[in-house]
Each structure stands twice: as structure tokens, then as C-alpha cells.
């Protein structure tokens, strides 16, 4: 169990990765079949947890995450939350939860000396539209380029390279909240298996591709420093199950997401 109040309060840097649109069953099955060896070496015993997302597409899911609401276990009893905005007087947060006194986690972390950095992926982080600026505006620093987005077959490599550049600049100077929205698992991903149509199989291919670069990111961050690592999807995608396609609906393929949180270093 992570004592987030102690960990974050002491200035431990945080890596928060969202694998955009990654279905839980895809993450589970690629892990079980040995096709994501780098993630397998990082994840705690038991692999991915199945959790329920608080939002069925990118914008509401991330707004919830940055407000203190991470995906929940599909069961009545929940573990302590990692972080939470100070609740009203009649509610008592768990003593292990990091409680922030601000409208968002990022503003709360700033009060503890953290610098928040966003490495965007999908276009909700691109600043190409008014909505595409909402999430980046929450950070001290944000980065997005077209090669970070899902149509680029080597997007995760470009994103990780950018993330490591940022870390090299700030390592030892102040703690970081480093956020990476991995776009490779978001449509379109048919190109990973040589097809023009996206499917569960092509998302598996996208995750297999991203695995090496995610392993590189975590390994280099934690070589000589402890980090709190959170890996999860913001939502899943339907590929025709029960007639549904895409996201934004409360279908199990959309609601069930992989999640993991651990300390490393």
C-alpha cells in the first residue's frame, strides 16, 4: 500500500502515464502472453488491476484524474485514494491519502514545490482547438508536436525522448509531476498490423510497440532516484461489441481500464 501523503509530501517525483483508449482485456492478454516484457518487469505481482474509469472519453477522464478521482476497483470496498482535494468538514480522508488544498492536483502539488509537465499525445493536448488547450493549461509546462499523435507510427519514442529531455533539465532541482498521454493505443492503430481498420488486435500491436519505450522511460527515471509511478488508461474503445464502436458510452469495453501504481527506484 502506497503511503501517498508521506511519499508526495517528501517531494518524491511522480510519473503519471495514461495509455489512451487502452482496453483492460487488451492490456491483460498482451501481458499474459508475454508480448509486453518491459511492462511485465515493472508491474507489481498480479499485473494490471481491472478498474472502472470516471470518464468515458479523454477530456472528462483526465479532468477527473487531475481533480483527485483515479479509476476505482469494481467492488464495494476501495483502497485509500492516492490523492484527494480537501473534502468538506463532514468527510475525513484516509491518513495515507495525499490531500491538496487547491482546485486541482497540479495546483496542489505546486504548493509542495513540484513542477508539472505535460507530454501530450492525442489532440485534447494539442492546443489546436479551444478544447485542446483546457488540459495543457493546467500544467506549468506542456509539449505537443504532430509526431506525438497516434497517426505517427513511432509516436511513443518521440514522446519518451521529450520526457527524458525535461527530466534531464530539472533532475535534482525540484520534484516533477511528469504526465505522459501515450497516443499509440488510441485510434488509428491499424498500421501496427498492416491494416486500415482499427481493432482489438491492432491495439494489441500498438501496446506491444509502446512497451519498449515505456520500459526505457521508467528505467531511466528510476536509475538513481525514487519515483511514484501511475500507469492506467483513461477509457477503453469498443470495436463492434453489442453494436458499439468507439468511446463516450458506458459499455464494459469502454469502462474497464488497466491500472497500476507503485514505487520504484
C-alpha positions as a printed NumPy array, in Angstrom:
array([[  0.   ,   0.   ,   0.   ],
       [  1.418,   3.363,  -1.016],
       [  1.509,   5.971,   1.737],
       [  0.968,   8.814,  -0.688],
       [  0.814,  11.517,   1.967],
       [  4.364,  10.669,   3.044],
       [  5.666,   9.972,  -0.452],
       [  4.344,  13.124,  -2.101],
       [  4.817,  15.283,   0.97 ],
       [  8.515,  14.361,   0.996],
       [  8.939,  15.54 ,  -2.601],
       [  9.141,  12.241,  -4.455],
       [  8.766,  12.845,  -8.195],
       [  5.694,  11.393,  -9.895],
       [  5.286,   9.833, -13.336],
       [  1.664,   9.559, -14.433],
       [  1.136,   7.787, -17.764],
       [ -2.231,   7.384, -19.43 ],
       [ -2.348,   4.843, -22.237],
       [ -5.088,   6.481, -24.212],
       [ -8.087,   4.256, -25.063],
       [ -6.357,   1.069, -23.853],
       [ -8.872,  -1.646, -23.031],
       [ -8.339,  -3.709, -19.915],
       [ -8.67 ,  -7.006, -21.784],
       [ -6.012,  -5.923, -24.291],
       [ -3.575,  -4.942, -21.519],
       [ -4.284,  -8.142, -19.576],
       [ -3.94 , -10.505, -22.52 ],
       [ -0.807,  -8.963, -24.021],
       [  0.819,  -9.136, -20.593],
       [ -0.256, -12.751, -20.004],
       [  1.09 , -13.847, -23.387],
       [  4.492, -12.24 , -22.788],
       [  4.111,  -9.612, -25.508],
       [  4.815,  -6.646, -23.188],
       [  8.006,  -7.823, -21.45 ],
       [  9.116,  -4.384, -20.296],
       [  5.803,  -3.669, -18.594],
       [  5.881,  -7.172, -17.122],
       [  9.22 ,  -6.381, -15.494],
       [  7.814,  -3.169, -13.993],
       [  4.303,  -4.033, -12.829],
       [  3.778,  -5.411,  -9.314],
       [  2.897,  -9.067,  -8.768],
       [ -0.516,  -9.739, -10.278],
       [ -0.021,  -7.408, -13.23 ],
       [ -2.709,  -4.958, -14.239],
       [ -5.661,  -4.223, -11.961],
       [ -9.073,  -4.007, -13.606],
       [-10.659,  -0.7  , -12.677],
       [-13.567,   1.488, -13.731],
       [-12.8  ,   4.844, -15.322],
       [-14.54 ,   8.012, -14.082],
       [-14.915,   9.221, -17.689],
       [-15.703,   7.507, -20.98 ],
       [-13.556,   9.723, -23.227],
       [-10.326,  11.687, -22.88 ],
       [-11.484,  15.082, -21.627],
       [-13.742,  14.083, -18.694],
       [-11.461,  11.22 , -17.654],
       [ -8.424,  13.467, -17.336],
       [-10.362,  16.262, -15.672],
       [-11.402,  13.685, -13.072],
       [ -7.844,  12.356, -12.679],
       [ -6.403,  15.836, -12.138],
       [ -9.207,  16.624,  -9.669],
       [ -8.352,  13.633,  -7.489],
       [-10.512,  10.844,  -8.936],
       [ -8.474,   7.953, -10.326],
       [-10.097,   4.761, -11.685],
       [-11.797,   2.674,  -8.989],
       [-11.828,  -1.05 ,  -8.351],
       [-15.117,  -2.705,  -9.421],
       [-16.043,  -3.616,  -5.843],
       [-17.777,  -2.002,  -2.851],
       [-14.627,  -1.623,  -0.729],
       [-11.981,   0.685,  -2.144],
       [ -8.311,   1.101,  -1.153],
       [ -7.197,   4.53 ,   0.084],
       [ -7.117,   7.141,  -2.645],
       [ -3.657,   8.271,  -3.712],
       [ -4.679,  11.927,  -3.794],
       [ -7.745,  13.978,  -2.963],
       [ -8.815,  17.604,  -2.8  ],
       [ -9.537,  18.607,   0.793],
       [-13.091,  17.394,   1.43 ],
       [-15.819,  19.231,   3.365],
       [-15.749,  19.077,   7.154],
       [-18.081,  16.081,   7.482],
       [-15.725,  13.837,   5.451],
       [-12.413,  12.501,   6.723],
       [ -9.785,  11.458,   4.172],
       [ -7.692,   8.362,   4.771],
       [ -4.475,   9.165,   6.689],
       [ -2.386,   7.711,   3.826],
       [ -4.025,   9.892,   1.143],
       [ -2.23 ,  12.999,  -0.087],
       [ -4.702,  15.837,   0.46 ],
       [ -4.215,  19.002,  -1.569],
       [ -5.634,  22.411,  -0.784],
       [ -6.397,  23.579,  -4.33 ],
       [ -8.957,  23.106,  -7.117],
       [ -6.659,  20.682,  -8.95 ],
       [ -3.904,  18.22 ,  -8.124],
       [ -1.445,  20.23 , -10.214],
       [ -2.067,  23.426,  -8.272],
       [ -1.883,  21.457,  -5.045],
       [  1.458,  19.917,  -5.964],
       [  2.84 ,  23.357,  -6.809],
       [  2.368,  24.273,  -3.15 ],
       [  4.836,  21.481,  -2.343],
       [  7.42 ,  22.684,  -4.832],
       [  6.542,  20.406,  -7.742],
       [  6.817,  21.428, -11.378],
       [  4.078,  19.908, -13.534],
       [  4.965,  18.936, -17.101],
       [  2.611,  17.549, -19.755],
       [  3.868,  15.489, -22.696],
       [  0.709,  15.472, -24.797],
       [ -0.437,  12.771, -27.147],
       [ -3.962,  12.923, -28.547],
       [ -5.365,  16.209, -29.809],
       [ -7.024,  17.114, -26.492],
       [ -3.454,  18.13 , -25.567],
       [ -2.519,  19.788, -28.871],
       [ -3.806,  23.375, -28.409],
       [ -5.183,  23.1  , -31.968],
       [ -8.708,  23.874, -30.738],
       [-10.187,  25.71 , -27.722],
       [-10.868,  22.366, -26.007],
       [ -7.35 ,  21.258, -26.903],
       [ -5.999,  23.908, -24.514],
       [ -8.084,  23.048, -21.429],
       [ -5.845,  20.229, -20.158],
       [ -2.448,  21.718, -21.148],
       [ -3.388,  24.984, -19.418],
       [ -3.429,  23.125, -16.102],
       [  0.335,  22.482, -16.254],
       [  3.39 ,  24.646, -15.67 ],
       [  4.833,  23.383, -18.951],
       [  3.384,  21.431, -21.848],
       [  4.762,  19.861, -25.006],
       [  2.947,  18.605, -28.101],
       [  4.032,  18.057, -31.685],
       [  2.287,  16.201, -34.536],
       [  4.752,  13.324, -34.175],
       [  3.417,  12.742, -30.639],
       [ -0.035,  11.876, -32.039],
       [ -1.434,   8.459, -32.966],
       [ -1.162,   8.682, -36.776],
       [  2.64 ,   8.726, -36.304],
       [  3.8  ,   5.068, -36.049],
       [  6.741,   5.982, -33.77 ],
       [  4.848,   8.406, -31.526],
       [  5.826,   6.877, -28.183],
       [  9.542,   7.074, -28.957],
       [  9.189,  10.785, -29.706],
       [  7.183,  11.363, -26.526],
       [  9.636,   9.495, -24.318],
       [ 12.587,  11.337, -25.838],
       [ 10.859,  14.63 , -24.967],
       [ 10.043,  13.445, -21.444],
       [ 13.656,  12.456, -20.786],
       [ 14.871,  15.843, -22.029],
       [ 12.621,  17.547, -19.483],
       [ 13.805,  15.286, -16.676],
       [ 17.447,  15.938, -17.538],
       [ 16.798,  19.671, -17.212],
       [ 15.106,  19.509, -13.811],
       [ 16.651,  16.439, -12.153],
       [ 17.972,  17.435,  -8.737],
       [ 16.482,  20.932,  -8.944],
       [ 12.869,  20.28 ,  -7.937],
       [ 10.391,  17.389,  -7.854],
       [  8.406,  16.742, -11.012],
       [  4.882,  15.701, -11.803],
       [  5.602,  14.278, -15.241],
       [  2.483,  13.389, -17.212],
       [  2.604,  11.47 , -20.496],
       [ -0.506,  10.762, -22.575],
       [  0.521,   7.817, -24.774],
       [ -1.338,   8.165, -28.059],
       [ -0.191,   4.956, -29.771],
       [ -3.054,   2.934, -28.279],
       [ -5.611,   5.492, -29.477],
       [ -7.074,   5.064, -32.966],
       [ -5.775,   4.938, -35.627],
       [ -3.595,   1.948, -34.784],
       [ -4.355,  -0.432, -37.655],
       [ -0.953,   0.448, -39.134],
       [  0.766,  -1.617, -36.417],
       [ -0.553,  -4.795, -38.065],
       [ -0.67 ,  -3.523, -41.638],
       [ -4.408,  -2.882, -41.801],
       [ -6.552,   0.183, -42.398],
       [ -9.248,  -0.806, -39.886],
       [ -8.704,  -0.492, -36.137],
       [ -9.473,  -3.478, -33.916],
       [ -8.604,  -5.104, -30.647],
       [ -5.776,  -6.89 , -32.487],
       [ -4.275,  -3.658, -33.781],
       [ -4.497,  -2.102, -30.308],
       [ -2.525,  -5.089, -29.045],
       [  0.071,  -4.277, -31.705],
       [  0.168,  -0.653, -30.573],
       [  0.73 ,  -1.683, -26.96 ],
       [  3.482,  -4.08 , -27.973],
       [  5.159,  -1.195, -29.812],
       [  4.831,   1.224, -26.859],
       [  6.117,  -1.349, -24.354],
       [  9.807,  -0.867, -25.149],
       [  9.665,   2.906, -24.85 ],
       [  7.649,   2.869, -21.617],
       [ 10.225,   0.494, -20.173],
       [ 13.   ,   2.848, -21.282],
       [ 11.257,   5.808, -19.672],
       [ 10.69 ,   4.2  , -16.271],
       [ 14.114,   2.56 , -16.177],
       [ 15.983,   5.789, -16.883],
       [ 13.888,   7.842, -14.467],
       [ 14.469,   5.44 , -11.597],
       [ 18.157,   4.635, -12.109],
       [ 19.253,   6.847,  -9.209],
       [ 16.043,   8.306,  -7.814],
       [ 12.775,   7.003,  -6.372],
       [  9.6  ,   7.798,  -8.314],
       [  5.923,   7.186,  -7.741],
       [  4.655,   5.579, -10.961],
       [  0.99 ,   5.512, -12.023],
       [  0.078,   3.728, -15.262],
       [ -3.511,   3.478, -16.458],
       [ -5.895,   4.028, -19.344],
       [ -8.317,   6.932, -19.418],
       [-11.004,   4.796, -21.098],
       [-11.326,   1.877, -23.494],
       [-12.733,   1.532, -27.   ],
       [-15.492,  -0.646, -28.457],
       [-14.829,  -2.418, -31.764],
       [-18.331,  -3.602, -32.58 ],
       [-19.214,  -5.409, -29.358],
       [-23.022,  -5.307, -28.96 ],
       [-23.031,  -2.959, -31.951],
       [-20.975,  -0.253, -30.209],
       [-17.982,   1.486, -31.74 ],
       [-15.622,   3.988, -30.174],
       [-15.909,   5.65 , -26.778],
       [-18.169,   8.019, -24.866],
       [-20.589,   5.217, -23.93 ],
       [-20.845,   3.195, -20.717],
       [-20.082,  -0.144, -22.363],
       [-17.795,  -2.584, -20.492],
       [-15.149,  -2.32 , -23.212],
       [-15.019,   1.426, -22.542],
       [-15.486,   1.472, -18.763],
       [-12.966,  -1.259, -17.83 ],
       [ -9.394,   0.036, -17.844],
       [ -5.99 ,  -1.25 , -16.706],
       [ -4.39 ,   0.432, -13.685],
       [ -1.197,   0.131, -11.657],
       [  0.556,   2.307,  -9.081],
       [  3.909,   1.531,  -7.479],
       [  7.142,   2.991,  -6.144],
       [ 10.38 ,   2.304,  -7.964],
       [ 13.952,   3.4  ,  -7.527]])
